Amino acid sequence: MWSKHLLEWTEGNKAYLSIVFTWQLPDAWSRCIWYRQQGYEVIAGGVGVSLMPEYLRSVADTSIRVPCLSRHNSDATRFSTGCINNCPFCGVPITEGDLKEEKGEPKPIVCDNNLLACSRKHFDYVIDTLKPVPKIDMNQGLDCRIIKPYHIDRLKELDLTCIRFAWDNINEESKVVDAINACIQGGIPKSKIRIYVLVGYNDTPDDALYRMQTLKSMGLKFNSPMRYQPIKGDGALVKDSYLSKNWTEYEMHKFIRYWFRQWFNNIPYAEFKG
């Protein structure tokens, strides 16, 4: 299971904090102060720290990197860091930089940012490493713009529970739909295809609704709306506080609640009161 809160632990006279989300930074600051008062040397890291490194600099050492993916989830693994894309809404270019291939452990939850961008040799290594592992969850979004029949054929060799794509922009419709259809035609069941849908970033409620309804009409049932969160600034410090000019808080709340609660889908969205 994923840790759902700020992750912290001690080893000897050192206290470690792993901050995944920027909105955890205020709580992390208080915890750093508390540990210092207890006499600990405090070390803080993680995505949240990498995005806003100045926030904890006065109360913790943020220069040391400590691998801790397995502390967040003992079933999680990764075979690369970074990404070939530079999406403006994403923190990966800041926190991890360019794509780098890595050795990984044979575990079921695969957390690469852009596994399909790796070399064919490395992709083959990943599949071969994961083949003995039951119930593989490709937990991060595979890039629908670069998936090839070869990738699909090799992914089918795994004991998949699900693969995931992302639909971040309405202009990417053809790429997303083509990738989904290629997977279905290649033998991956619809029930194992899931889509992250970014909402609240340079979109409108109408185009966000169009994306979700398009996926539903294709027979995909498990699609997740992902509310945009700024990666820096005051808006990054409070979860779900940012709201673009195209949305109202009521529209956003209604949209997220409806599409996260699958049983509401029997009610037409227009009739759902939120």
DOPA-14281 format. One record per residue: residue number from 1; x, y, z of N, C-alpha, C, O in turn; residue in three letters. Coordinates in pm, whole numbers, plus 50000, padded with zeros to 5 digits. Example, Ala and Ser with C-alpha at 12.3 -4.5 7.8 and 13.67 -1.06 7.14 Angstrom:
BEGIN
NUVEX  num  n_east  n_north   n_up  ca_east  ca_north  ca_up  c_east  c_north   c_up  o_east  o_north   o_up  residuo
NUVEX    1   51319    49431  50780    51230     49550  50780   51320    49670  50780   51424    49668  50846      ala
NUVEX    2   51285    49775  50708    51367     49894  50714   51290    50003  50787   51341    50114  50804      ser
//
This chain:
BEGIN
NUVEX  num  n_east  n_north   n_up  ca_east  ca_north  ca_up  c_east  c_north   c_up  o_east  o_north   o_up  residuo
NUVEX    1   50084    49880  50000    50000     50000  50000   50088    50125  50000   50197    50127  50058      met
NUVEX    2   50038    50230  49933    50110     50357  49934   50090    50428  50068   49981    50426  50125      trp
NUVEX    3   50196    50489  50116    50181     50575  50232   50102    50699  50189   50135    50760  50088      ser
NUVEX    4   50000    50735  50263    49911     50843  50222   49944    50974  50292   49877    51075  50270      lys
NUVEX    5   50046    50973  50374    50081     51093  50450   50230    51121  50433   50301    51048  50364      his
NUVEX    6   50274    51225  50497    50415     51258  50502   50494    51138  50555   50460    51083  50660      leu
NUVEX    7   50597    51097  50484    50674     50981  50525   50795    51025  50606   50872    51110  50561      leu
NUVEX    8   50812    50969  50724    50924     51008  50811   50972    50888  50891   50893    50800  50927      glu
NUVEX    9   51100    50885  50920    51158     50779  51000   51290    50827  51060   51344    50929  51017      trp
NUVEX   10   51341    50754  51157    51467     50790  51220   51564    50673  51213   51525    50556  51216      thr
NUVEX   11   51691    50707  51204    51801     50610  51211   51910    50674  51295   51976    50769  51252      glu
NUVEX   12   51930    50620  51415    52027     50680  51504   51988    50823  51540   51876    50847  51586      gly
NUVEX   13   52080    50917  51518    52051     51056  51551   52001    51136  51431   52000    51259  51434      asn
NUVEX   14   51959    51065  51325    51912     51133  51204   51763    51106  51182   51715    50993  51197      lys
NUVEX   15   51694    51211  51146    51553     51200  51110   51538    51229  50961   51594    51325  50909      ala
NUVEX   16   51462    51144  50894    51444     51156  50750   51297    51186  50719   51207    51128  50779      tyr
NUVEX   17   51275    51279  50626    51141     51308  50578   51140    51300  50426   51227    51356  50360      leu
NUVEX   18   51041    51230  50371    51023     51221  50226   50892    51290  50191   50785    51246  50232      ser
NUVEX   19   50903    51397  50114    50787     51481  50083   50755    51465  49935   50828    51515  49849      ile
NUVEX   20   50646    51397  49904    50609     51371  49765   50540    51492  49703   50568    51528  49589      val
NUVEX   21   50450    51553  49779    50368     51662  49726   50404    51795  49791   50437    51800  49909      phe
NUVEX   22   50398    51901  49713    50434     52033  49766   50339    52075  49878   50379    52149  49968      thr
NUVEX   23   50213    52030  49874    50121     52071  49980   50153    52005  50114   50092    52039  50216      trp
NUVEX   24   50247    51910  50115    50292     51851  50242   50404    51932  50307   50443    51905  50420      gln
NUVEX   25   50456    52031  50235    50571     52107  50286   50542    52181  50416   50627    52179  50505      leu
NUVEX   26   50426    52248  50432    50402     52314  50561   50405    52218  50680   50463    52251  50784      pro
NUVEX   27   50345    52100  50666    50352     52001  50774   50495    51952  50793   50538    51929  50906      asp
NUVEX   28   50568    51936  50682    50706     51890  50692   50791    51993  50767   50878    51956  50845      ala
NUVEX   29   50766    52120  50743    50841     52226  50812   50823    52213  50963   50920    52223  51039      trp
NUVEX   30   50699    52191  51007    50671     52175  51150   50739    52052  51207   50792    52055  51318      ser
NUVEX   31   50739    51943  51131    50804     51821  51177   50955    51837  51185   51019    51784  51276      arg
NUVEX   32   51012    51910  51091    51156     51936  51096   51192    52012  51223   51290    51980  51289      cys
NUVEX   33   51113    52113  51256    51137     52189  51378   51129    52098  51500   51214    52106  51589      ile
NUVEX   34   51028    52012  51503    51012     51922  51618   51131    51828  51631   51183    51809  51741      trp
NUVEX   35   51175    51769  51521    51289     51678  51527   51415    51750  51573   51493    51695  51650      tyr
NUVEX   36   51436    51871  51526    51554     51948  51568   51550    51974  51718   51653    51970  51785      arg
NUVEX   37   51432    52002  51771    51419     52026  51914   51450    51902  51995   51489    51910  52112      gln
NUVEX   38   51431    51784  51932    51463     51657  52000   51610    51619  51984   51654    51517  52037      gln
NUVEX   39   51685    51700  51911    51828     51676  51896   51867    51598  51772   51982    51556  51760      gly
NUVEX   40   51774    51578  51681    51804     51503  51559   51866    51594  51452   51837    51714  51444      tyr
NUVEX   41   51951    51534  51371    51993     51595  51245   51885    51561  51143   51852    51443  51125      glu
NUVEX   42   51829    51662  51076    51712     51640  50990   51753    51644  50843   51820    51737  50798      val
NUVEX   43   51711    51542  50770    51736     51531  50627   51601    51519  50557   51521    51430  50589      ile
NUVEX   44   51576    51608  50461    51447     51608  50391   51469    51604  50240   51560    51668  50188      ala
NUVEX   45   51386    51527  50173    51396     51517  50028   51265    51474  49968   51162    51471  50036      gly
NUVEX   46   51268    51441  49840    51148     51402  49769   51109    51503  49664   51171    51608  49652      gly
NUVEX   47   51007    51470  49589    50962     51554  49479   50924    51693  49528   50961    51793  49466      val
NUVEX   48   50849    51700  49638    50808     51829  49691   50924    51920  49723   50919    52040  49698      gly
NUVEX   49   51030    51863  49780    51149     51941  49813   51222    51984  49687   51270    52097  49678      val
NUVEX   50   51230    51896  49589    51299     51930  49464   51227    52043  49390   51292    52124  49324      ser
NUVEX   51   51095    52049  49400    51020     52153  49332   51032    52288  49403   51034    52392  49338      leu
NUVEX   52   51038    52286  49537    51048     52409  49614   51159    52394  49719   51130    52390  49839      met
NUVEX   53   51284    52385  49675    51395     52352  49766   51419    52457  49874   51475    52425  49979      pro
NUVEX   54   51379    52580  49849    51404     52685  49946   51313    52673  50070   51345    52729  50175      glu
NUVEX   55   51203    52600  50059    51103     52600  50166   51158    52541  50297   51133    52595  50404      tyr
NUVEX   56   51232    52432  50288    51282     52365  50409   51430    52389  50436   51488    52333  50529      leu
NUVEX   57   51492    52472  50353    51637     52485  50360   51687    52533  50497   51798    52498  50537      arg
NUVEX   58   51607    52612  50567    51651     52666  50697   51632    52567  50812   51683    52590  50921      ser
NUVEX   59   51558    52458  50788    51528     52366  50899   51572    52223  50871   51557    52137  50958      val
NUVEX   60   51627    52196  50754    51669     52060  50721   51778    52064  50615   51792    52162  50541      ala
NUVEX   61   51854    51956  50609    51952     51938  50502   51877    51880  50383   51829    51766  50388      asp
NUVEX   62   51867    51957  50276    51793     51911  50157   51887    51873  50043   51843    51854  49929      thr
NUVEX   63   52016    51861  50073    52114     51831  49968   52141    51683  49951   52204    51642  49853      ser
NUVEX   64   52095    51602  50045    52124     51458  50044   52006    51382  49983   51892    51403  50023      ile
NUVEX   65   52033    51296  49887    51929     51214  49824   51933    51074  49884   52037    51007  49883      arg
NUVEX   66   51820    51031  49936    51809     50898  49997   51700    50820  49923   51583    50858  49930      val
NUVEX   67   51736    50712  49853    51633     50633  49784   51530    50579  49883   51567    50517  49983      pro
NUVEX   68   51402    50602  49857    51302     50558  49955   51171    50515  49889   51067    50513  49955      cys
NUVEX   69   51175    50482  49760    51053     50436  49693   50992    50318  49765   50870    50311  49781      leu
NUVEX   70   51075    50225  49809    51023     50105  49875   50962    50137  50011   50880    50060  50061      ser
NUVEX   71   51002    50249  50071    50939     50289  50197   50798    50343  50173   50710    50328  50257      arg
NUVEX   72   50778    50404  50057    50645     50452  50023   50553    50335  49987   50435    50335  50021      his
NUVEX   73   50610    50236  49919    50534     50116  49883   50634    50004  49856   50714    50013  49763      asn
NUVEX   74   50628    49901  49935    50725     49792  49923   50710    49715  49793   50800    49640  49755      ser
NUVEX   75   50597    49732  49723    50575     49663  49596   50613    49748  49475   50596    49705  49361      asp
NUVEX   76   50664    49868  49498    50692     49961  49389   50835    49945  49337   50927    49915  49412      ala
NUVEX   77   50850    49967  49206    50981     49961  49142   50985    50060  49027   50881    50112  48985      thr
NUVEX   78   51103    50085  48975    51116     50168  48855   51243    50130  48782   51340    50081  48840      arg
NUVEX   79   51240    50154  48652    51351     50114  48566   51410    50231  48490   51501    50214  48408      phe
NUVEX   80   51358    50350  48517    51413     50471  48455   51369    50591  48536   51273    50584  48612      ser
NUVEX   81   51441    50700  48518    51401     50828  48575   51397    50931  48463   51454    50909  48356      thr
NUVEX   82   51330    51043  48488    51326     51149  48388   51231    51119  48275   51156    51021  48278      gly
NUVEX   83   51234    51207  48173    51140     51196  48063   51196    51272  47943   51277    51363  47958      cys
NUVEX   84   51151    51232  47823    51194     51301  47701   51109    51425  47674   51146    51509  47592      ile
NUVEX   85   50995    51436  47743    50906     51549  47721   50937    51661  47822   51008    51640  47920      asn
NUVEX   86   50882    51776  47796    50901     51890  47886   50766    51958  47907   50751    52077  47880      asn
NUVEX   87   50670    51882  47954    50534     51934  47971   50533    52042  48079   50586    52019  48188      cys
NUVEX   88   50474    52158  48052    50482     52270  48145   50408    52248  48276   50437    52316  48375      pro
NUVEX   89   50315    52155  48279    50238     52128  48402   50303    52021  48488   50253    51992  48597      phe
NUVEX   90   50411    51961  48441    50471     51844  48507   50601    51880  48578   50681    51958  48526      cys
NUVEX   91   50622    51823  48696    50742     51851  48772   50860    51763  48738   50971    51789  48785      gly
NUVEX   92   50841    51659  48656    50949     51565  48627   51072    51633  48564   51184    51602  48604      val
NUVEX   93   51055    51724  48466    51175     51788  48409   51258    51860  48515   51380    51870  48502      pro
NUVEX   94   51192    51912  48620    51263     51983  48726   51326    51886  48824   51441    51905  48864      ile
NUVEX   95   51252    51784  48863    51299     51695  48969   51392    51585  48921   51477    51538  48997      thr
NUVEX   96   51378    51542  48794    51456     51428  48747   51535    51456  48620   51634    51387  48593      glu
NUVEX   97   51495    51554  48542    51571     51589  48422   51549    51491  48307   51441    51435  48291      gly
NUVEX   98   51655    51473  48228    51646     51389  48109   51627    51241  48145   51655    51199  48257      asp
NUVEX   99   51578    51166  48048    51554     51023  48067   51685    50949  48094   51784    50968  48024      leu
NUVEX  100   51682    50864  48196    51797     50780  48229   51747    50639  48258   51656    50620  48339      lys
NUVEX  101   51806    50542  48192    51768     50402  48213   51841    50347  48337   51957    50380  48361      glu
NUVEX  102   51770    50264  48414    51825     50211  48538   51790    50064  48553   51695    50014  48492      glu
NUVEX  103   51866    49996  48634    51830     49861  48674   51717    49871  48777   51716    49963  48859      lys
NUVEX  104   51625    49779  48771    51513     49780  48865   51489    49644  48923   51539    49543  48874      gly
NUVEX  105   51410    49641  49030    51377     49515  49096   51248    49457  49039   51161    49533  48996      glu
NUVEX  106   51234    49326  49038    51111     49263  48988   50997    49275  49090   50976    49185  49172      pro
NUVEX  107   50926    49385  49084    50813     49411  49173   50692    49450  49088   50709    49488  48972      lys
NUVEX  108   50571    49443  49144    50452     49455  49058   50407    49596  49023   50334    49613  48924      pro
NUVEX  109   50446    49699  49098    50397     49834  49070   50509    49913  49004   50608    49948  49069      ile
NUVEX  110   50494    49940  48875    50600     49999  48794   50576    50150  48783   50473    50193  48733      val
NUVEX  111   50672    50229  48831    50651     50373  48851   50737    50460  48760   50771    50572  48798      cys
NUVEX  112   50773    50413  48643    50851     50495  48550   50766    50609  48494   50645    50594  48474      asp
NUVEX  113   50831    50722  48468    50760     50837  48412   50732    50819  48263   50628    50863  48214      asn
NUVEX  114   50824    50756  48191    50804     50738  48047   50882    50615  48001   50983    50626  47931      asn
NUVEX  115   50833    50500  48041    50902     50375  48012   50916    50350  47862   51018    50296  47817      leu
NUVEX  116   50816    50390  47784    50820     50364  47640   50926    50445  47568   50962    50413  47454      leu
NUVEX  117   50977    50549  47633    51082     50629  47570   51221    50566  47585   51317    50613  47525      ala
NUVEX  118   51229    50460  47664    51358     50391  47680   51393    50317  47551   51308    50294  47465      cys
NUVEX  119   51519    50280  47540    51564     50205  47423   51493    50069  47418   51445    50018  47519      ser
NUVEX  120   51488    50013  47299    51424     49882  47283   51497    49777  47368   51434    49690  47428      arg
NUVEX  121   51628    49786  47374    51705     49691  47454   51664    49701  47601   51645    49599  47667      lys
NUVEX  122   51650    49823  47651    51614     49839  47792   51470    49797  47816   51439    49736  47918      his
NUVEX  123   51381    49829  47722    51241     49788  47737   51232    49636  47743   51155    49581  47823      phe
NUVEX  124   51308    49567  47660    51310     49421  47664   51360    49371  47799   51307    49275  47855      asp
NUVEX  125   51463    49438  47852    51516     49401  47984   51407    49416  48091   51394    49330  48179      tyr
NUVEX  126   51330    49525  48084    51223     49549  48181   51118    49437  48173   51079    49380  48275      val
NUVEX  127   51073    49408  48052    50970     49304  48036   51021    49169  48085   50950    49098  48156      ile
NUVEX  128   51144    49134  48049    51201     49006  48091   51215    48999  48243   51195    48893  48302      asp
NUVEX  129   51248    49112  48306    51261     49117  48451   51126    49099  48519   51117    49038  48626      thr
NUVEX  130   51021    49152  48458    50888     49151  48520   50807    49025  48488   50705    49001  48553      leu
NUVEX  131   50849    48947  48392    50767     48832  48349   50734    48734  48463   50624    48680  48463      lys
NUVEX  132   50823    48709  48559    50785     48616  48666   50694    48678  48772   50644    48608  48860      pro
NUVEX  133   50670    48809  48764    50599     48879  48871   50448    48878  48844   50406    48914  48734      val
NUVEX  134   50367    48839  48940    50221     48840  48919   50162    48980  48936   50214    49062  49010      pro
NUVEX  135   50052    49004  48864    49969     49123  48882   50047    49253  48865   50058    49333  48959      lys
NUVEX  136   50099    49274  48746    50175     49395  48716   50081    49513  48694   49986    49505  48616      ile
NUVEX  137   50110    49621  48762    50037     49747  48747   50134    49850  48689   50227    49893  48757      asp
NUVEX  138   50111    49888  48562    50192     49995  48503   50137    50126  48557   50052    50191  48496      met
NUVEX  139   50187    50164  48674    50121     50264  48756   50131    50405  48701   50039    50485  48721      asn
NUVEX  140   50239    50437  48633    50252     50568  48570   50199    50561  48427   50186    50452  48371      gln
NUVEX  141   50170    50676  48368    50112     50675  48235   50212    50639  48126   50318    50700  48116      gly
NUVEX  142   50179    50539  48046    50258     50511  47925   50227    50620  47823   50115    50672  47818      leu
NUVEX  143   50325    50655  47742    50309     50766  47647   50235    50719  47523   50290    50645  47441      asp
NUVEX  144   50110    50764  47508    50028     50719  47395   50083    50766  47262   50046    50712  47157      cys
NUVEX  145   50170    50866  47263    50223     50921  47137   50333    50836  47076   50365    50851  46959      arg
NUVEX  146   50391    50747  47156    50506     50671  47106   50491    50520  47120   50584    50446  47090      ile
NUVEX  147   50374    50474  47165    50357     50330  47179   50354    50264  47040   50294    50317  46946      ile
NUVEX  148   50419    50150  47029    50429     50076  46903   50372    49934  46922   50361    49886  47035      lys
NUVEX  149   50336    49868  46810    50288     49729  46822   50386    49640  46899   50345    49549  46971      pro
NUVEX  150   50515    49666  46882    50614     49585  46954   50595    49598  47106   50602    49499  47178      tyr
NUVEX  151   50572    49721  47154    50550     49742  47297   50429    49662  47344   50432    49598  47449      his
NUVEX  152   50322    49668  47266    50199     49599  47303   50221    49449  47310   50176    49384  47404      ile
NUVEX  153   50288    49394  47210    50315     49250  47209   50395    49207  47331   50368    49103  47390      asp
NUVEX  154   50491    49287  47369    50574     49251  47483   50498    49274  47615   50512    49194  47708      arg
NUVEX  155   50418    49379  47624    50340     49401  47745   50244    49285  47770   50217    49251  47885      leu
NUVEX  156   50193    49226  47663    50100     49113  47677   50166    48991  47740   50097    48901  47789      lys
NUVEX  157   50297    48986  47740    50367     48874  47802   50361    48880  47955   50390    48782  48023      glu
NUVEX  158   50323    48996  48007    50318     49014  48152   50181    48975  48206   50082    48973  48133      leu
NUVEX  159   50178    48943  48334    50051     48920  48403   49996    49056  48445   50009    49097  48561      asp
NUVEX  160   49936    49126  48350    49893     49264  48371   49763    49273  48449   49668    49200  48422      leu
NUVEX  161   49759    49364  48545    49631     49405  48601   49583    49530  48528   49463    49545  48505      thr
NUVEX  162   49675    49620  48492    49634     49737  48415   49754    49807  48354   49867    49797  48403      cys
NUVEX  163   49727    49878  48245    49821     49974  48189   49750    50109  48188   49627    50115  48185      ile
NUVEX  164   49827    50216  48190    49767     50349  48201   49828    50444  48098   49949    50445  48075      arg
NUVEX  165   49741    50523  48037    49782     50634  47953   49734    50763  48016   49657    50761  48113      phe
NUVEX  166   49779    50875  47961    49731     51005  48007   49673    51082  47888   49727    51078  47778      ala
NUVEX  167   49562    51152  47914    49503     51242  47814   49503    51381  47876   49411    51419  47948      trp
NUVEX  168   49608    51456  47846    49630     51584  47912   49567    51702  47839   49540    51805  47900      asp
NUVEX  169   49544    51686  47710    49498     51798  47628   49401    51746  47523   49422    51640  47465      asn
NUVEX  170   49295    51821  47498    49195     51775  47402   49254    51759  47263   49203    51679  47183      ile
NUVEX  171   49361    51834  47232    49425     51824  47100   49496    51691  47077   49536    51660  46965      asn
NUVEX  172   49513    51613  47183    49580     51483  47172   49482    51369  47147   49518    51252  47158      glu
NUVEX  173   49358    51403  47113    49254     51300  47102   49293    51186  47008   49279    51070  47044      glu
NUVEX  174   49341    51218  46889    49369     51113  46792   49479    51020  46843   49471    50898  46824      ser
NUVEX  175   49581    51075  46908    49690     50991  46961   49639    50899  47071   49673    50781  47075      lys
NUVEX  176   49556    50954  47159    49504     50873  47269   49412    50763  47218   49426    50647  47256      val
NUVEX  177   49320    50799  47132    49225     50702  47078   49297    50594  46998   49265    50476  47009      val
NUVEX  178   49395    50636  46917    49471     50538  46838   49546    50441  46929   49550    50321  46902      asp
NUVEX  179   49605    50493  47038    49679     50406  47130   49586    50306  47198   49620    50188  47211      ala
NUVEX  180   49471    50354  47241    49373     50265  47305   49328    50156  47208   49326    50038  47243      ile
NUVEX  181   49292    50196  47087    49246     50098  46988   49355    49999  46952   49328    49880  46932      asn
NUVEX  182   49480    50047  46943    49592     49957  46911   49609    49852  47021   49637    49735  46992      ala
NUVEX  183   49593    49892  47146    49605     49798  47257   49493    49695  47253   49516    49575  47272      cys
NUVEX  184   49371    49741  47229    49257     49651  47225   49272    49552  47109   49253    49431  47126      ile
NUVEX  185   49306    49604  46991    49325     49518  46875   49444    49425  46892   49449    49316  46835      gln
NUVEX  186   49541    49469  46973    49660     49387  46998   49639    49281  47105   49728    49200  47130      gly
NUVEX  187   49522    49282  47169    49492     49175  47264   49491    49214  47410   49479    49127  47496      gly
NUVEX  188   49503    49343  47441    49493     49388  47580   49347    49425  47608   49295    49515  47543      ile
NUVEX  189   49281    49360  47701    49137     49384  47725   49109    49528  47768   49192    49592  47834      pro
NUVEX  190   48993    49577  47731    48952     49712  47773   48955    49728  47925   48988    49835  47977      lys
NUVEX  191   48922    49621  47994    48915     49627  48141   49051    49655  48205   49058    49691  48323      ser
NUVEX  192   49158    49637  48127    49293     49660  48182   49354    49792  48136   49470    49821  48166      lys
NUVEX  193   49277    49873  48063    49326     50001  48013   49263    50114  48094   49140    50124  48103      ile
NUVEX  194   49345    50197  48153    49296     50307  48235   49364    50436  48191   49479    50436  48146      arg
NUVEX  195   49291    50546  48204    49339     50674  48152   49336    50780  48262   49235    50798  48329      ile
NUVEX  196   49449    50849  48279    49453     50969  48361   49411    51087  48274   49464    51105  48165      tyr
NUVEX  197   49317    51167  48321    49269     51283  48245   49298    51410  48325   49235    51435  48428      val
NUVEX  198   49393    51490  48278    49428     51615  48345   49315    51716  48325   49272    51741  48213      leu
NUVEX  199   49269    51774  48435    49163     51875  48427   49205    51999  48507   49277    51991  48606      val
NUVEX  200   49157    52113  48459    49186     52238  48529   49312    52307  48483   49355    52405  48544      gly
NUVEX  201   49372    52256  48374    49492     52320  48320   49467    52353  48173   49461    52263  48089      tyr
NUVEX  202   49452    52480  48142    49430     52524  48003   49318    52448  47934   49326    52420  47814      asn
NUVEX  203   49213    52414  48009    49098     52347  47949   48971    52416  47998   48978    52517  48068      asp
NUVEX  204   48858    52363  47961    48729     52411  48008   48650    52292  48060   48685    52177  48029      thr
NUVEX  205   48546    52315  48138    48462     52203  48180   48405    52124  48063   48390    52002  48071      pro
NUVEX  206   48375    52193  47953    48318     52123  47837   48418    52028  47772   48382    51915  47738      asp
NUVEX  207   48543    52072  47755    48637     51981  47689   48683    51870  47784   48715    51760  47739      asp
NUVEX  208   48687    51899  47914    48717     51792  48010   48607    51687  48008   48634    51567  48011      ala
NUVEX  209   48482    51733  48002    48369     51641  47996   48373    51560  47866   48343    51441  47867      leu
NUVEX  210   48408    51624  47758    48417     51553  47629   48519    51440  47638   48494    51330  47589      tyr
NUVEX  211   48633    51467  47699    48735     51363  47709   48686    51244  47793   48704    51129  47753      arg
NUVEX  212   48625    51273  47907    48577     51163  47991   48465    51085  47922   48463    50962  47928      met
NUVEX  213   48375    51155  47858    48265     51085  47792   48311    51006  47669   48255    50901  47637      gln
NUVEX  214   48414    51056  47602    48470     50982  47489   48528    50849  47536   48506    50745  47474      thr
NUVEX  215   48601    50852  47646    48659     50729  47700   48550    50633  47745   48559    50512  47722      leu
NUVEX  216   48447    50686  47808    48335     50601  47852   48267    50537  47732   48229    50420  47736      lys
NUVEX  217   48251    50614  47623    48185     50561  47503   48267    50452  47436   48214    50371  47360      ser
NUVEX  218   48398    50450  47463    48485     50347  47408   48483    50219  47493   48549    50121  47460      met
NUVEX  219   48407    50222  47601    48396     50104  47686   48500    50099  47796   48516    49995  47860      gly
NUVEX  220   48570    50210  47819    48670     50215  47927   48602    50267  48053   48544    50376  48053      leu
NUVEX  221   48609    50191  48159    48533     50223  48279   48616    50287  48390   48561    50356  48476      lys
NUVEX  222   48746    50266  48389    48827     50308  48503   48921    50422  48463   49041    50402  48445      phe
NUVEX  223   48864    50541  48449    48941     50657  48408   48941    50759  48521   48838    50783  48584      asn
NUVEX  224   49056    50820  48546    49070     50904  48663   49093    51050  48626   49192    51081  48559      ser
NUVEX  225   49003    51141  48667    49032     51283  48649   49141    51326  48747   49134    51295  48866      pro
NUVEX  226   49240    51396  48698    49352     51441  48781   49350    51594  48785   49384    51659  48686      met
NUVEX  227   49312    51649  48898    49303     51794  48911   49442    51856  48908   49534    51813  48978      arg
NUVEX  228   49456    51958  48824    49587     52024  48811   49628    52090  48942   49549    52157  49008      tyr
NUVEX  229   49754    52068  48977    49814     52129  49096   49938    52205  49052   50027    52144  48992      gln
NUVEX  230   49949    52334  49080    50072     52407  49044   50194    52340  49106   50186    52282  49214      pro
NUVEX  231   50306    52350  49038    50426     52284  49087   50516    52379  49166   50616    52336  49225      ile
NUVEX  232   50482    52508  49167    50559     52605  49245   50467    52718  49290   50356    52732  49239      lys
NUVEX  233   50515    52798  49385    50440     52915  49430   50340    52882  49539   50326    52767  49580      gly
NUVEX  234   50270    52987  49585    50175     52971  49696   50066    52870  49663   50021    52797  49751      asp
NUVEX  235   50023    52865  49536    49917     52772  49498   49958    52627  49510   49873    52538  49510      gly
NUVEX  236   50089    52600  49520    50136     52463  49532   50134    52413  49676   50148    52293  49700      ala
NUVEX  237   50116    52504  49772    50128     52469  49913   49998    52425  49977   49999    52373  50089      leu
NUVEX  238   49886    52444  49909    49756     52402  49962   49689    52315  49856   49662    52360  49745      val
NUVEX  239   49662    52193  49891    49604     52099  49795   49469    52150  49743   49384    52196  49819      lys
NUVEX  240   49452    52140  49611    49328     52175  49543   49285    52320  49565   49167    52351  49558      asp
NUVEX  241   49381    52408  49591    49347     52549  49609   49347    52626  49478   49282    52730  49466      ser
NUVEX  242   49420    52574  49377    49428     52645  49249   49302    52619  49167   49252    52507  49160      tyr
NUVEX  243   49253    52725  49104    49138     52715  49016   49159    52810  48899   49176    52930  48918      leu
NUVEX  244   49159    52756  48778    49179     52840  48660   49055    52925  48635   48947    52899  48690      ser
NUVEX  245   49071    53026  48552    48961     53119  48524   48845    53052  48450   48735    53106  48446      lys
NUVEX  246   48870    52934  48391    48765     52867  48314   48672    52781  48399   48570    52733  48351      asn
NUVEX  247   48710    52763  48526    48634     52674  48614   48580    52750  48735   48640    52848  48779      trp
NUVEX  248   48467    52703  48788    48423     52745  48921   48451    52631  49018   48469    52517  48976      thr
NUVEX  249   48455    52662  49145    48480     52558  49244   48368    52453  49242   48393    52334  49260      glu
NUVEX  250   48246    52497  49219    48135     52401  49211   48153    52307  49092   48135    52186  49106      tyr
NUVEX  251   48188    52363  48976    48207     52279  48857   48319    52178  48879   48307    52061  48842      glu
NUVEX  252   48428    52223  48940    48541     52132  48963   48502    52023  49062   48530    51905  49038      met
NUVEX  253   48439    52060  49171    48399     51962  49272   48303    51859  49212   48318    51739  49233      his
NUVEX  254   48205    51908  49136    48107     51818  49073   48177    51723  48977   48150    51603  48978      lys
NUVEX  255   48265    51776  48894    48332     51695  48793   48415    51585  48856   48403    51469  48818      phe
NUVEX  256   48499    51621  48952    48587     51522  49017   48504    51418  49090   48532    51298  49081      ile
NUVEX  257   48401    51462  49161    48320     51368  49239   48247    51270  49149   48243    51150  49177      arg
NUVEX  258   48190    51320  49040    48114     51233  48949   48204    51127  48887   48167    51009  48888      tyr
NUVEX  259   48318    51165  48834    48400     51070  48759   48485    50981  48848   48532    50876  48803      trp
NUVEX  260   48506    51021  48973    48576     50931  49065   48481    50829  49126   48524    50722  49170      phe
NUVEX  261   48354    50860  49130    48255     50768  49186   48186    50696  49073   48089    50746  49015      arg
NUVEX  262   48235    50577  49040    48188     50507  48921   48038    50478  48926   47973    50471  48821      gln
NUVEX  263   47982    50460  49047    47841     50425  49054   47750    50542  49014   47632    50522  48984      trp
NUVEX  264   47805    50664  49012    47726     50778  48965   47707    50775  48813   47622    50847  48760      phe
NUVEX  265   47785    50693  48745    47783     50698  48599   47651    50651  48539   47629    50668  48419      asn
NUVEX  266   47565    50591  48620    47431     50557  48572   47342    50680  48563   47235    50677  48501      asn
NUVEX  267   47385    50787  48627    47313     50914  48620   47380    51001  48514   47501    51021  48521      ile
NUVEX  268   47307    51052  48417    47370     51143  48318   47436    51261  48389   47384    51315  48486      pro
NUVEX  269   47551    51299  48338    47626     51406  48404   47543    51534  48417   47551    51603  48519      tyr
NUVEX  270   47464    51566  48315    47383     51687  48316   47281    51688  48430   47238    51794  48475      ala
NUVEX  271   47243    51568  48477    47144     51558  48583   47208    51544  48722   47139    51546  48823      glu
NUVEX  272   47339    51531  48725    47409     51513  48851   47426    51648  48920   47474    51743  48858      phe
NUVEX  273   47387    51657  49046    47390     51785  49117   47518    51806  49198   47540    51913  49253      lys
NUVEX  274   47600    51705  49203    47728     51720  49275   47718    51700  49423   47818    51710  49494      gly
//
